[in-house]
Amino acid sequence: MKVSLEITLYPLSADYLPIINGFLHRIHNSGLMVVTNGMSTQVFGEYDAVLDAFREALRPSFELEKVVSVSIKLINSDLPPDRWDASAWS
């Protein structure tokens, strides 16, 4: 089953950039289709592969001594940006 996962990471620390950059580096090296913009990161692929990549990318961020919050949306459909036409909402 194909899924789409949207992730927003909120390190609750003044030193947040290394936490975000580390997470993004790990998720982008997952081998899955990953799109990052200024608001969130989306991951597309098979259910198990997406959730395994998310879990593996997130764990080091959670193991820090800093508080990190994460918000996700998971859709049971493959919806990468090239699959829909945003002009319909313009």
N, C-alpha and C positions, 0 to 999 in steps of 0.2 A: 504494500500500500504506500503510495506517494503522499508526502505531507509537506507543509510549509510551516516554518517556525520563525516567529519574529521575536527578537530578544532586545531588551533595553537593560543595560547594566548601570547601576547607580552606586559607585563606591562612596561611602559616607565618610570621606577623608579629604583633607586639604591636598594630599599627595595622591590624587586620583588618576593622573595620566598613566603612570606605569601599570596600574591595575587594569585599566581599559585597554591599553596597548598590548599587554600580555594576553588578555582574553582574545582580542581580535587576531593576534598572531596565531594563537592555537586554533581558533575556529576556522580561519582562512587556510590553514594547512591541513584541514581534515580531508581534503579530496572531494568535498561536496561543492555544489554551487552555492556560493555565499555572496551576498550583496550588502554592502555597508554604506549608509548615508549619515547625515548629521543627526538623525533622530533615532535610528535603530539599525540592527543587523538582521537580515533574513537568510535562512538556510533552507535549501530545497533538496529533497531526495527521499529515499526509502525510510520508513518510520524508524526502524531499529538503528540504521546508520545515522540519521539526524539526531535522535535522542542520545545515542552513544557519544557522538561528537560533542554535543552540547554538554553532557555530563563530564566528559574528559577535559573540555576547555574551561568549564566553570570551577571544577574542584580546586585547582591551585589558587584561584581568586578567593575562594571561601576559606582556604587554609591559612590565609594571612591573618595577622593580628588586628586587622582593620575590619570594620563592618561593611559588608557589601550587600546591597539589595538588587534583586533581578526581577524584571517583569517579562512574561512571555505570553505569546498568543500562538496556539497550535491549531492548524487547519488540516482536516483530512482530505486535502487536495493539493495538487502540484500547481502553484500559482506564481511562478517566477515573473518578473516584470515584462518579459517579452511575450507573455501569454495573454495580456489584456490590453485594451486600448483606453488610455486615460482620457482621451478627447471626448468620450461620452459624458464626462462630468464637467466639461468646460463650459 
